[in-house]
Amino acid sequence: MTMLDENRLFPSAPQERHLAAALYAEIKDLPILSPHGHTDPRWFAENEAFPDPAALFVTPDHYVFRMLHSQGVPLEDLGVPRSDGGPVEQNPREIWRLFARHFHLFQGTPSRLWLDHAFQDVFGLTERLSEANADAHFDVIAEKLAQPEFRPRALFDRFGIEVISTTDSALDDLSWHQMIMDSDWRGRVIPAYRPDAVIDPEFEGFAQNVAQLGEITGEDTSTWTGYLAAHRARRAHFKTFGATACDHGHPTARTEDLPADVAAALFDKARAGRCTAEEADQFRGHMLTEMARMSLEDGLVLQLHPGSRRNHSAEVMAMFGRDKGFDIPTRTDYVTALAPLLNAVGRDLRMSMIVFTLDESAYARELAPLAGVYPALKLGPPWWFHDSYEGMMRFRQMATETAGLYNTVGFNDDTRAFCSIPARHDVARRVDCAFLAGLVSTGRLDADEAPGLAHQLTYGLAKAAYKL
């Protein structure tokens, strides 16, 4: 007995299903490239056993606990740590039982596919999780987590991961990455430069963060030129650990290309804490263009993840901090917002910029036409709320007609949930094979072209776009 249908996500029409399955058989075992994600490099540095099933599947995964919380389950009962150190559930078995009791909430969701895939393929469980078998599932997973074959490095190798990129603050000392490099393990774990804390004037402690950036680099970050030099130094340092990309999680896609004196004055206001909301957004926008120019120098791929109203619940932000499931998509303008940056560097063949969106209405109207003409711009895959069968298929249908397939960058999993990585890539591979089968069956693609495209969508495009 298995929980997973071997033909899941393939078309229902027999001819298309057969073609999709044949394409999938050719690419399903290709190595996993994970060029953007949020796994903890400490896992691979220390290679300690994951502590328990709840710590692996429930407490750190906002896809999981936000759904339970939407049905009234307190975050404290799921063991989510409080910022003030207040009491939360400490018994992992009780957390797991609560999770199992509410497992039905995930019916029909991408999370259900990812969880079932991990339970079956990673831990050998073939019975659907329920309140009745919660303890039995907990015991099986806990027993296996204690074995060497289930430690982080062993799972990394077992999952077939060729390279995984973590996302690291500009202020991170990268000590875990150093420990990985100093070890005898050959797994490739690289950082990505995430400078939000020292670029966003509205980020808590911005002035102190900028001062710390100066201390780390030995640059005078009280001046505009010293501040830019500090970014260059940190980017170069990240590259020594294998970084190929930087990443920006701004609330909007706004870019600016300000005169140097105007940018310097705005920087002074930001350090002094005197920026209005409009000026803060203007400064973030200008810094994207500065980062793009630095990418011309050092080759880092620029990733932009805009369009999330982060920490929507002020109460949850105060009690639990960032990344607790209360980030909500917003409308995003790309045509006007990206114009200053694209006019500055958009036709420069040295530039590689990958743009993601949470606003699906922008695919056909804005993003695909932009990527379909500017050499520097590529479209990132469906992200976060759209990391699903429906989201991936909508993306292919709306973007391909104008941007084509080679102006996209394959798939990345963007996750903290380590055991979901092979599941997420499997979903993407199945959806892309289903999409290609549809193109062939409707005469829009020759059958002999489909296998090569399946390989590109699975592996080749990501490898090229992220310079891996």
Secondary structure, DSSP 4 states (H G I P E B T S, - for coil): --SS-TTTTS-SSHHHHHHHHHHHHHHTTSPEEE-S----HHHHHH-PPP--HHHHHTTT-HHHHHHHHHTT--GGGGTPPPTT-------HHHHHHHHHHTGGGGTTSHHHHHHHHIIIIIT---S---TTTHHHHHHHHHHHHTSGGGSHHHHHHHTTEEEEE--EETT---HHHHHHHHSS----EE--EE-GGGT-TTSTTHHHHHHHHHHHHT--TTSHHHHHHHHHHHHHHHHHTT--EEEE--SS-------HHHHHHHHHHHHTT---HHHHHHHHHHHHHHHHHHHHHH-PEEEE---EE----HHHHHHH-S-SS--EE-----TTTTHHHHHHHTT-TT--EEE--S-TTHIIIIIHHHHTT-TTEEEPPP-GGG-SHHHHHHHHHHHHHHH-STTB-------S-GGGHHHHHHHHHHHHHHHHHHHHHTTSS-TTTHHHHHHIIIIIHHHHHTT-
